[in-house]
Amino acid sequence: MKRYGLITLTIFTIMILVSIVRLRIPPLVAYLLAINIASFSLYGLDKLSAMMKWQRAPEKLLHIVALAGGSPMALLAQQFFNHKISKQEFLVVYWIIVLVQLVLIYAIFYTDFLKQIF
């Protein structure tokens, strides 16, 4: 996990720095862009590892990156690389993550959820 975690963190960090410093993208947008590029890259790397019979990225890491906001590109990567699309257990966890994210987005933007907390 360390190797894949470091690769993912490196891609994420480079994208954040380029987005904010060089392209002057607002931090939240830069974060979402970076985490989604890192997510897509991680799926691609895991697919390559599977084909080459190398050590694989743990599913836990794939889920963590999706949970951190990379779920849109994780879905695209699943289809693009034809990867993890037949593992039912993996997909159940992935779709639970997406559902939780959608509920949170709804609660934050369409209700007084934040006002009740703060």
MMTF fields as JSON, N, C-alpha, C and O atoms, coordinates in Angstrom:
{
  "mmtfVersion": "1.0.0",
  "mmtfProducer": "UNKNOWN",
  "numBonds": 471,
  "numAtoms": 472,
  "numGroups": 118,
  "numChains": 1,
  "numModels": 1,
  "chainsPerModel": [1],
  "groupsPerChain": [118],
  "chainIdList": ["A"],
  "bondAtomList": [4, 2, 8, 6, 12, 10, 16, 14, 20, 18, 24, 22, 28, 26, 32, 30, 36, 34, 40, 38, 44, 42, 48, 46, 52, 50, 56, 54, 60, 58, 64, 62, 68, 66, 72, 70, 76, 74, 80, 78, 84, 82, 88, 86, 92, 90, 96, 94, 100, 98, 104, 102, 108, 106, 112, 110, 116, 114, 120, 118, 124, 122, 128, 126, 132, 130, 136, 134, 140, 138, 144, 142, 148, 146, 152, 150, 156, 154, 160, 158, 164, 162, 168, 166, 172, 170, 176, 174, 180, 178, 184, 182, 188, 186, 192, 190, 196, 194, 200, 198, 204, 202, 208, 206, 212, 210, 216, 214, 220, 218, 224, 222, 228, 226, 232, 230, 236, 234, 240, 238, 244, 242, 248, 246, 252, 250, 256, 254, 260, 258, 264, 262, 268, 266, 272, 270, 276, 274, 280, 278, 284, 282, 288, 286, 292, 290, 296, 294, 300, 298, 304, 302, 308, 306, 312, 310, 316, 314, 320, 318, 324, 322, 328, 326, 332, 330, 336, 334, 340, 338, 344, 342, 348, 346, 352, 350, 356, 354, 360, 358, 364, 362, 368, 366, 372, 370, 376, 374, 380, 378, 384, 382, 388, 386, 392, 390, 396, 394, 400, 398, 404, 402, 408, 406, 412, 410, 416, 414, 420, 418, 424, 422, 428, 426, 432, 430, 436, 434, 440, 438, 444, 442, 448, 446, 452, 450, 456, 454, 460, 458, 464, 462, 468, 466],
  "bondOrderList": [1, 1, 1, 1, 1, 1, 1, 1, 1, 1, 1, 1, 1, 1, 1, 1, 1, 1, 1, 1, 1, 1, 1, 1, 1, 1, 1, 1, 1, 1, 1, 1, 1, 1, 1, 1, 1, 1, 1, 1, 1, 1, 1, 1, 1, 1, 1, 1, 1, 1, 1, 1, 1, 1, 1, 1, 1, 1, 1, 1, 1, 1, 1, 1, 1, 1, 1, 1, 1, 1, 1, 1, 1, 1, 1, 1, 1, 1, 1, 1, 1, 1, 1, 1, 1, 1, 1, 1, 1, 1, 1, 1, 1, 1, 1, 1, 1, 1, 1, 1, 1, 1, 1, 1, 1, 1, 1, 1, 1, 1, 1, 1, 1, 1, 1, 1, 1],
  "groupList": [{"groupName": "MET", "atomNameList": ["N", "CA", "C", "O"], "elementList": ["N", "C", "C", "O"], "formalChargeList": [0, 0, 0, 0], "bondAtomList": [1, 0, 2, 1, 3, 2], "bondOrderList": [1, 1, 2], "singleLetterCode": "M", "chemCompType": "L-PEPTIDE LINKING"}, {"groupName": "LYS", "atomNameList": ["N", "CA", "C", "O"], "elementList": ["N", "C", "C", "O"], "formalChargeList": [0, 0, 0, 0], "bondAtomList": [1, 0, 2, 1, 3, 2], "bondOrderList": [1, 1, 2], "singleLetterCode": "K", "chemCompType": "L-PEPTIDE LINKING"}, {"groupName": "ARG", "atomNameList": ["N", "CA", "C", "O"], "elementList": ["N", "C", "C", "O"], "formalChargeList": [0, 0, 0, 0], "bondAtomList": [1, 0, 2, 1, 3, 2], "bondOrderList": [1, 1, 2], "singleLetterCode": "R", "chemCompType": "L-PEPTIDE LINKING"}, {"groupName": "TYR", "atomNameList": ["N", "CA", "C", "O"], "elementList": ["N", "C", "C", "O"], "formalChargeList": [0, 0, 0, 0], "bondAtomList": [1, 0, 2, 1, 3, 2], "bondOrderList": [1, 1, 2], "singleLetterCode": "Y", "chemCompType": "L-PEPTIDE LINKING"}, {"groupName": "GLY", "atomNameList": ["N", "CA", "C", "O"], "elementList": ["N", "C", "C", "O"], "formalChargeList": [0, 0, 0, 0], "bondAtomList": [1, 0, 2, 1, 3, 2], "bondOrderList": [1, 1, 2], "singleLetterCode": "G", "chemCompType": "PEPTIDE LINKING"}, {"groupName": "LEU", "atomNameList": ["N", "CA", "C", "O"], "elementList": ["N", "C", "C", "O"], "formalChargeList": [0, 0, 0, 0], "bondAtomList": [1, 0, 2, 1, 3, 2], "bondOrderList": [1, 1, 2], "singleLetterCode": "L", "chemCompType": "L-PEPTIDE LINKING"}, {"groupName": "ILE", "atomNameList": ["N", "CA", "C", "O"], "elementList": ["N", "C", "C", "O"], "formalChargeList": [0, 0, 0, 0], "bondAtomList": [1, 0, 2, 1, 3, 2], "bondOrderList": [1, 1, 2], "singleLetterCode": "I", "chemCompType": "L-PEPTIDE LINKING"}, {"groupName": "THR", "atomNameList": ["N", "CA", "C", "O"], "elementList": ["N", "C", "C", "O"], "formalChargeList": [0, 0, 0, 0], "bondAtomList": [1, 0, 2, 1, 3, 2], "bondOrderList": [1, 1, 2], "singleLetterCode": "T", "chemCompType": "L-PEPTIDE LINKING"}, {"groupName": "PHE", "atomNameList": ["N", "CA", "C", "O"], "elementList": ["N", "C", "C", "O"], "formalChargeList": [0, 0, 0, 0], "bondAtomList": [1, 0, 2, 1, 3, 2], "bondOrderList": [1, 1, 2], "singleLetterCode": "F", "chemCompType": "L-PEPTIDE LINKING"}, {"groupName": "VAL", "atomNameList": ["N", "CA", "C", "O"], "elementList": ["N", "C", "C", "O"], "formalChargeList": [0, 0, 0, 0], "bondAtomList": [1, 0, 2, 1, 3, 2], "bondOrderList": [1, 1, 2], "singleLetterCode": "V", "chemCompType": "L-PEPTIDE LINKING"}, {"groupName": "SER", "atomNameList": ["N", "CA", "C", "O"], "elementList": ["N", "C", "C", "O"], "formalChargeList": [0, 0, 0, 0], "bondAtomList": [1, 0, 2, 1, 3, 2], "bondOrderList": [1, 1, 2], "singleLetterCode": "S", "chemCompType": "L-PEPTIDE LINKING"}, {"groupName": "PRO", "atomNameList": ["N", "CA", "C", "O"], "elementList": ["N", "C", "C", "O"], "formalChargeList": [0, 0, 0, 0], "bondAtomList": [1, 0, 2, 1, 3, 2], "bondOrderList": [1, 1, 2], "singleLetterCode": "P", "chemCompType": "L-PEPTIDE LINKING"}, {"groupName": "ALA", "atomNameList": ["N", "CA", "C", "O"], "elementList": ["N", "C", "C", "O"], "formalChargeList": [0, 0, 0, 0], "bondAtomList": [1, 0, 2, 1, 3, 2], "bondOrderList": [1, 1, 2], "singleLetterCode": "A", "chemCompType": "L-PEPTIDE LINKING"}, {"groupName": "ASN", "atomNameList": ["N", "CA", "C", "O"], "elementList": ["N", "C", "C", "O"], "formalChargeList": [0, 0, 0, 0], "bondAtomList": [1, 0, 2, 1, 3, 2], "bondOrderList": [1, 1, 2], "singleLetterCode": "N", "chemCompType": "L-PEPTIDE LINKING"}, {"groupName": "ASP", "atomNameList": ["N", "CA", "C", "O"], "elementList": ["N", "C", "C", "O"], "formalChargeList": [0, 0, 0, 0], "bondAtomList": [1, 0, 2, 1, 3, 2], "bondOrderList": [1, 1, 2], "singleLetterCode": "D", "chemCompType": "L-PEPTIDE LINKING"}, {"groupName": "TRP", "atomNameList": ["N", "CA", "C", "O"], "elementList": ["N", "C", "C", "O"], "formalChargeList": [0, 0, 0, 0], "bondAtomList": [1, 0, 2, 1, 3, 2], "bondOrderList": [1, 1, 2], "singleLetterCode": "W", "chemCompType": "L-PEPTIDE LINKING"}, {"groupName": "GLN", "atomNameList": ["N", "CA", "C", "O"], "elementList": ["N", "C", "C", "O"], "formalChargeList": [0, 0, 0, 0], "bondAtomList": [1, 0, 2, 1, 3, 2], "bondOrderList": [1, 1, 2], "singleLetterCode": "Q", "chemCompType": "L-PEPTIDE LINKING"}, {"groupName": "GLU", "atomNameList": ["N", "CA", "C", "O"], "elementList": ["N", "C", "C", "O"], "formalChargeList": [0, 0, 0, 0], "bondAtomList": [1, 0, 2, 1, 3, 2], "bondOrderList": [1, 1, 2], "singleLetterCode": "E", "chemCompType": "L-PEPTIDE LINKING"}, {"groupName": "HIS", "atomNameList": ["N", "CA", "C", "O"], "elementList": ["N", "C", "C", "O"], "formalChargeList": [0, 0, 0, 0], "bondAtomList": [1, 0, 2, 1, 3, 2], "bondOrderList": [1, 1, 2], "singleLetterCode": "H", "chemCompType": "L-PEPTIDE LINKING"}],
  "groupTypeList": [0, 1, 2, 3, 4, 5, 6, 7, 5, 7, 6, 8, 7, 6, 0, 6, 5, 9, 10, 6, 9, 2, 5, 2, 6, 11, 11, 5, 9, 12, 3, 5, 5, 12, 6, 13, 6, 12, 10, 8, 10, 5, 3, 4, 5, 14, 1, 5, 10, 12, 0, 0, 1, 15, 16, 2, 12, 11, 17, 1, 5, 5, 18, 6, 9, 12, 5, 12, 4, 4, 10, 11, 0, 12, 5, 5, 12, 16, 16, 8, 8, 13, 18, 1, 6, 10, 1, 16, 17, 8, 5, 9, 9, 3, 15, 6, 6, 9, 5, 9, 16, 5, 9, 5, 6, 3, 12, 6, 8, 3, 7, 14, 8, 5, 1, 16, 6, 8],
  "groupIdList": [1, 2, 3, 4, 5, 6, 7, 8, 9, 10, 11, 12, 13, 14, 15, 16, 17, 18, 19, 20, 21, 22, 23, 24, 25, 26, 27, 28, 29, 30, 31, 32, 33, 34, 35, 36, 37, 38, 39, 40, 41, 42, 43, 44, 45, 46, 47, 48, 49, 50, 51, 52, 53, 54, 55, 56, 57, 58, 59, 60, 61, 62, 63, 64, 65, 66, 67, 68, 69, 70, 71, 72, 73, 74, 75, 76, 77, 78, 79, 80, 81, 82, 83, 84, 85, 86, 87, 88, 89, 90, 91, 92, 93, 94, 95, 96, 97, 98, 99, 100, 101, 102, 103, 104, 105, 106, 107, 108, 109, 110, 111, 112, 113, 114, 115, 116, 117, 118],
  "secStructList": [7, 2, 2, 2, 2, 2, 2, 2, 2, 2, 2, 2, 2, 2, 2, 2, 2, 0, 0, 0, 0, 0, 1, 7, 7, 7, 2, 2, 2, 2, 2, 2, 2, 2, 2, 2, 2, 2, 2, 2, 2, 2, 2, 2, 2, 2, 2, 2, 2, 2, 2, 2, 6, 7, 7, 7, 7, 7, 2, 2, 2, 2, 2, 2, 2, 0, 0, 0, 0, 0, 2, 2, 2, 2, 2, 2, 2, 2, 2, 2, 6, 6, 7, 1, 1, 1, 7, 2, 2, 2, 2, 2, 2, 2, 2, 2, 2, 2, 2, 2, 2, 2, 2, 2, 2, 2, 2, 2, 2, 2, 1, 1, 2, 2, 2, 2, 2, 7],
  "xCoordList": [0.832, 0.0, 0.864, 0.483, 2.019, 2.86, 3.251, 3.189, 3.657, 4.096, 2.975, 3.173, 1.813, 0.691, 0.172, -0.258, 0.214, -0.175, 0.751, 0.296, 2.043, 3.011, 2.872, 2.967, 2.651, 2.451, 1.209, 1.239, 0.127, -1.128, -0.961, -1.422, -0.302, -0.062, 0.812, 0.59, 1.794, 2.67, 1.885, 2.009, 1.082, 0.261, -0.68, -0.819, -1.324, -2.249, -1.541, -2.046, -0.374, 0.361, 0.817, 0.691, 1.34, 1.776, 0.593, 0.709, -0.547, -1.73, -2.246, -2.663, -2.221, -2.641, -1.74, -2.22, -0.443, 0.505, 0.366, 0.339, 0.28, 0.13, -1.18, -1.217, -2.246, -3.565, -3.636, -4.156, -3.116, -3.232, -2.172, -2.485, -0.921, 0.181, 0.286, 0.377, 0.273, 0.515, -0.749, -0.728, -1.843, -3.078, -4.017, -4.992, -3.721, -4.516, -5.992, -6.9, -6.186, -7.53, -7.88, -7.013, -9.115, -9.51, -9.208, -9.322, -8.827, -8.388, -9.362, -8.929, -10.656, -11.606, -11.661, -11.679, -11.688, -11.702, -10.392, -10.391, -9.281, -7.968, -7.923, -7.402, -8.465, -8.502, -9.296, -8.828, -10.49, -11.337, -10.697, -10.774, -10.074, -9.364, -8.22, -8.061, -7.436, -6.269, -6.665, -6.06, -7.661, -8.048, -8.656, -8.496, -9.348, -9.932, -8.875, -8.968, -7.885, -6.781, -5.985, -5.587, -5.756, -5.051, -5.859, -5.284, -7.168, -8.032, -7.949, -7.763, -8.084, -8.014, -6.652, -6.566, -5.603, -4.241, -4.051, -3.421, -4.587, -4.454, -5.15, -4.6, -6.338, -7.031, -6.236, -6.126, -5.689, -4.882, -3.645, -3.291, -2.998, -1.81, -2.161, -1.409, -3.284, -3.706, -4.043, -3.734, -4.667, -4.973, -3.683, -3.563, -2.718, -1.421, -0.745, -0.18, -0.809, -0.221, -0.878, -0.2, -2.175, -2.891, -2.437, -2.213, -2.306, -1.897, -0.458, -0.136, 0.4, 1.822, 2.122, 3.26, 1.079, 1.233, 2.144, 2.877, 2.082, 2.825, 1.964, 0.799, 2.57, 1.805, 0.715, 0.963, -0.481, -1.647, -1.857, -1.395, -2.558, -2.992, -4.125, -5.032, -4.083, -5.168, -6.51, -6.571, -7.565, -8.9, -9.228, -9.939, -8.711, -8.92, -8.43, -9.095, -7.274, -6.733, -7.62, -7.858, -8.109, -9.021, -10.27, -10.758, -10.782, -11.964, -11.651, -12.469, -10.499, -10.121, -10.042, -10.523, -9.441, -9.312, -10.698, -10.963, -11.572, -12.941, -13.673, -14.36, -13.524, -14.169, -13.663, -14.415, -12.4, -11.799, -12.285, -11.92, -13.102, -13.655, -13.352, -13.759, -12.647, -12.269, -13.241, -12.891, -14.456, -15.416, -15.849, -16.067, -15.987, -16.377, -15.372, -15.761, -14.09, -13.089, -12.835, -12.364, -13.135, -13.039, -14.042, -13.723, -15.248, -16.265, -15.83, -15.955, -15.324, -14.838, -13.696, -13.653, -12.775, -11.633, -12.087, -11.522, -13.09, -13.609, -14.073, -13.818, -14.751, -15.257, -14.131, -14.053, -13.271, -12.195, -11.201, -10.805, -10.801, -9.816, -10.464, -9.766, -11.809, -12.532, -11.998, -11.619, -11.984, -11.309, -12.245, -12.884, -12.316, -13.116, -14.617, -15.41, -15.014, -16.438, -17.207, -18.437, -16.495, -17.198, -17.049, -17.575, -16.346, -16.18, -17.325, -17.292, -18.33, -19.546, -19.261, -19.797, -18.431, -18.153, -17.514, -17.861, -16.593, -15.93, -16.948, -16.96, -17.798, -18.78, -19.81, -20.256, -20.188, -21.149, -20.553, -21.217, -19.31, -18.656, -18.517, -18.767, -18.121, -17.975, -19.298, -19.317, -20.396, -21.689, -22.214, -22.954, -21.857, -22.202, -21.457, -22.031, -20.194, -19.405, -20.071, -20.223, -20.464, -21.117, -22.425, -22.716, -23.205, -24.473, -24.252, -24.964, -23.284, -22.963, -22.543, -22.96, -21.727, -21.295, -22.478, -22.56, -23.383, -24.555, -25.456, -25.979, -25.634, -26.441, -25.789, -26.471, -24.463, -23.758, -23.853, -24.063, -23.702, -23.824, -25.216, -25.369, -26.227, -27.597, -27.786, -28.355, -27.307, -27.477, -26.783, -27.316, -25.624, -24.86, -25.454, -25.561, -25.839, -26.258, -27.76, -28.19, -28.56, -29.999, -30.796, -32.027, -30.114, -30.807, -30.075, -29.083, -30.565, -29.912, -28.968, -28.737, -28.43, -27.562, -26.377, -26.101, -25.692, -24.53, -24.931, -24.206, -26.085, -26.559, -26.864, -26.642, -27.365, -27.68, -26.423, -26.414, -25.36, -24.114, -23.365, -22.836, -23.33, -22.569, -23.526, -23.111],
  "yCoordList": [-1.199, 0.0, 1.244, 2.264, 1.174, 2.359, 2.888, 4.092, 1.985, 2.406, 3.132, 4.229, 2.52, 3.111, 4.365, 5.313, 4.366, 5.558, 6.725, 7.856, 6.454, 7.518, 8.025, 9.227, 7.122, 7.541, 8.415, 9.464, 7.984, 8.741, 10.103, 11.119, 10.117, 11.379, 12.315, 13.526, 11.779, 12.604, 13.223, 14.419, 12.416, 12.947, 14.019, 15.082, 13.741, 14.698, 16.01, 17.089, 15.918, 17.113, 17.94, 19.165, 17.281, 18.009, 18.721, 19.877, 18.033, 18.656, 19.831, 20.844, 19.708, 20.818, 22.03, 23.143, 21.8, 22.909, 23.561, 24.788, 22.764, 23.321, 24.095, 25.191, 23.523, 24.153, 25.485, 26.466, 25.519, 26.737, 27.761, 28.927, 27.325, 28.276, 28.708, 29.899, 27.751, 28.066, 28.517, 29.511, 27.794, 28.091, 29.015, 29.52, 29.235, 30.117, 29.699, 30.528, 28.411, 27.86, 27.947, 27.71, 28.276, 28.332, 27.005, 25.94, 27.068, 25.864, 24.685, 23.548, 24.918, 23.799, 23.123, 21.896, 23.926, 23.379, 22.646, 21.574, 23.227, 22.593, 21.252, 20.272, 21.209, 19.968, 18.895, 17.768, 19.251, 18.276, 17.809, 16.63, 18.721, 18.356, 17.392, 16.369, 17.721, 16.911, 15.528, 14.536, 15.438, 14.138, 13.248, 12.028, 13.85, 13.058, 12.58, 11.459, 13.396, 12.955, 11.859, 10.876, 12.03, 11.001, 9.7, 8.617, 9.796, 8.619, 7.872, 6.655, 8.595, 7.979, 7.314, 6.199, 8.0, 7.472, 6.209, 5.256, 6.194, 5.028, 3.814, 2.713, 3.996, 2.891, 2.389, 1.182, 3.304, 2.911, 2.137, 1.134, 2.603, 1.927, 0.542, -0.415, 0.44, -0.854, -1.822, -3.011, -1.33, -2.186, -2.664, -3.84, -1.763, -2.139, -3.188, -4.162, -2.98, -3.936, -5.305, -6.328, -5.33, -6.598, -7.306, -8.517, -6.552, -7.144, -7.646, -8.656, -6.954, -7.311, -8.286, -8.718, -8.625, -9.529, -8.941, -9.664, -7.621, -6.934, -6.873, -7.272, -6.358, -6.147, -5.118, -4.103, -5.388, -4.556, -3.483, -3.598, -2.443, -1.412, -2.006, -2.635, -1.814, -2.342, -1.676, -0.479, -2.464, -1.915, -0.823, 0.132, -0.97, 0.038, 1.407, 2.415, 1.449, 2.711, 3.277, 4.484, 2.414, 2.874, 3.506, 4.527, 2.894, 3.437, 4.742, 5.661, 4.83, 6.056, 7.23, 8.321, 7.014, 8.076, 8.474, 9.659, 7.505, 7.814, 8.597, 9.576, 8.165, 8.842, 10.273, 11.159, 10.492, 11.822, 12.776, 13.952, 12.284, 13.152, 12.688, 13.335, 11.58, 11.095, 10.12, 9.433, 10.043, 9.059, 9.296, 8.316, 10.544, 10.689, 10.073, 9.358, 10.346, 9.784, 8.317, 7.588, 7.866, 6.438, 5.678, 4.624, 6.216, 5.586, 5.591, 4.581, 6.718, 6.804, 5.817, 5.14, 5.733, 4.822, 3.366, 2.547, 3.039, 1.668, 1.276, 0.163, 2.196, 1.916, 1.969, 1.112, 2.974, 3.183, 2.027, 1.535, 1.599, 0.528, -0.856, -1.866, -0.896, -2.149, -2.839, -4.01, -2.077, -2.511, -2.43, -1.405, -3.514, -3.624, -3.596, -3.383, -3.807, -3.71, -5.0, -5.006, -6.084, -7.341, -7.787, -8.832, -7.013, -7.358, -6.73, -5.549, -7.546, -7.058, -6.399, -5.327, -7.014, -6.455, -5.071, -4.149, -4.942, -3.662, -2.609, -1.49, -2.981, -2.037, -1.615, -0.468, -2.512, -2.156, -1.059, -0.066, -1.241, -0.224, 1.079, 2.154, 0.992, 2.201, 2.971, 4.185, 2.278, 2.966, 3.487, 4.471, 2.862, 3.409, 4.729, 5.695, 4.777, 6.015, 7.112, 8.239, 6.79, 7.776, 8.258, 9.454, 7.344, 7.707, 8.649, 9.642, 8.344, 9.213, 10.595, 11.607, 10.644, 11.929, 12.739, 13.947, 12.079, 12.782, 13.307, 14.418, 12.517, 12.965, 14.183, 15.146, 14.132, 15.28, 16.525, 17.625, 16.363, 17.506, 18.103, 19.322, 17.254, 17.737, 18.466, 19.556, 17.857, 18.447, 19.797, 20.718, 19.927, 21.172, 22.273, 23.417, 21.945, 22.977, 23.222, 24.286, 22.272, 22.417, 22.386, 22.376, 22.37, 22.403, 23.38, 23.992, 23.518, 24.365, 23.549, 23.892, 22.487, 21.57, 22.3, 22.095, 23.132, 23.849, 24.842, 25.021, 25.488, 26.43, 25.732, 26.297, 24.523, 23.763, 23.334, 23.24, 23.074, 22.643, 23.822, 23.735, 24.925, 26.091, 27.102, 28.171],
  "zCoordList": [0.0, 0.0, 0.0, -0.575, 0.636, 0.738, -0.628, -0.874, -1.525, -2.853, -3.592, -4.112, -3.633, -4.359, -3.666, -4.324, -2.352, -1.606, -1.902, -2.075, -1.96, -2.266, -3.692, -3.939, -4.623, -6.015, -6.129, -6.771, -5.51, -5.549, -4.879, -5.4, -3.724, -3.023, -3.843, -3.84, -4.538, -5.384, -6.533, -6.8, -7.21, -8.316, -7.79, -8.395, -6.666, -6.062, -5.721, -6.033, -5.083, -4.661, -5.849, -5.845, -6.856, -8.061, -8.705, -9.111, -8.799, -9.413, -8.587, -9.148, -7.279, -6.415, -6.651, -6.867, -6.606, -6.773, -8.138, -8.24, -9.177, -10.53, -10.637, -11.196, -10.103, -10.208, -9.469, -9.999, -8.255, -7.439, -7.815, -8.057, -7.862, -8.071, -9.53, -9.826, -10.421, -11.829, -12.557, -13.283, -12.365, -13.089, -12.321, -12.877, -11.042, -10.18, -10.097, -10.141, -9.977, -9.806, -8.323, -7.482, -7.98, -6.563, -5.854, -6.46, -4.586, -3.862, -3.883, -4.074, -3.693, -3.695, -5.063, -5.158, -6.108, -7.47, -7.75, -8.357, -7.307, -7.488, -6.761, -7.293, -5.55, -4.788, -5.538, -5.697, -5.994, -6.684, -7.991, -8.336, -8.708, -9.929, -9.616, -10.282, -8.612, -8.251, -7.753, -8.16, -6.886, -6.339, -7.414, -7.378, -8.364, -9.443, -10.434, -10.934, -10.724, -11.588, -10.886, -11.511, -9.598, -8.83, -8.813, -8.916, -8.685, -8.673, -10.005, -10.03, -11.092, -12.419, -12.621, -13.137, -12.215, -12.356, -11.533, -11.993, -10.325, -9.455, -10.067, -10.041, -10.611, -11.266, -12.471, -12.687, -13.241, -14.391, -13.978, -14.598, -12.94, -12.431, -11.877, -12.067, -11.205, -10.672, -11.803, -11.713, -12.857, -14.002, -14.662, -15.006, -14.84, -15.396, -14.513, -15.011, -13.214, -12.269, -12.385, -12.294, -12.583, -12.74, -14.018, -14.018, -15.093, -16.368, -16.33, -16.956, -15.607, -15.546, -14.402, -14.221, -13.633, -12.482, -11.399, -10.725, -11.251, -10.201, -8.95, -8.953, -7.872, -6.638, -6.929, -7.58, -6.444, -6.747, -5.697, -4.561, -6.095, -5.151, -4.311, -4.856, -3.013, -2.171, -2.5, -2.777, -2.464, -2.713, -1.704, -2.018, -0.504, 0.543, 0.068, 0.302, -0.594, -1.103, -2.21, -2.259, -3.093, -4.143, -3.528, -4.011, -2.462, -1.789, -1.056, -1.058, -0.441, 0.275, -0.69, -0.383, -1.845, -2.84, -3.366, -3.571, -3.583, -4.008, -2.923, -3.212, -1.686, -0.561, -0.396, 0.008, -0.707, -0.589, -1.678, -1.678, -2.602, -3.638, -5.046, -6.01, -5.181, -6.497, -7.12, -8.079, -6.598, -7.105, -8.557, -9.27, -9.037, -10.446, -11.423, -12.347, -11.221, -12.124, -11.827, -12.7, -10.618, -10.319, -11.184, -11.732, -11.302, -12.145, -13.606, -14.298, -14.069, -15.449, -15.675, -16.702, -14.723, -14.846, -14.853, -15.578, -14.063, -14.052, -15.451, -15.91, -16.118, -17.46, -18.506, -19.386, -18.4, -19.375, -19.371, -20.427, -18.173, -18.05, -17.925, -17.829, -17.925, -17.719, -16.463, -16.48, -15.392, -14.17, -12.97, -12.733, -12.225, -11.006, -11.287, -10.37, -12.533, -12.851, -12.587, -12.621, -12.326, -12.05, -10.592, -10.21, -9.786, -8.363, -7.569, -7.223, -7.293, -6.639, -5.291, -5.009, -4.457, -3.134, -3.259, -2.522, -4.183, -4.408, -4.849, -4.336, -5.803, -6.338, -5.295, -5.3, -4.415, -3.354, -2.474, -2.176, -2.065, -1.229, -2.004, -1.46, -3.266, -4.093, -4.164, -3.958, -4.451, -4.587, -3.255, -3.233, -2.164, -0.844, -0.65, -0.147, -1.041, -0.958, -1.784, -1.313, -3.0, -3.874, -3.253, -3.271, -2.71, -2.079, -0.896, -0.75, -0.067, 1.079, 0.588, 1.152, -0.454, -0.993, -1.528, -1.302, -2.228, -2.758, -1.643, -1.734, -0.605, 0.538, 1.196, 1.544, 1.364, 1.96, 1.089, 1.601, -0.207, -1.125, -1.02, -0.944, -1.016, -0.875, 0.451, 0.495, 1.526, 2.856, 2.956, 3.575, 2.37, 2.47, 1.602, 2.044, 0.377, -0.567, -0.622, -1.069, -0.184, -0.351, 0.952, 0.924, 2.072, 3.364, 4.283, 3.887, 5.49, 6.498, 7.367, 8.526, 6.823, 7.557, 8.208, 9.39, 7.459, 8.005, 9.092, 10.07, 8.924, 9.919, 11.247, 12.317, 11.17, 12.377, 13.107, 14.334, 12.357, 12.985, 13.593, 14.701, 12.849, 13.313, 13.835, 14.282]
}
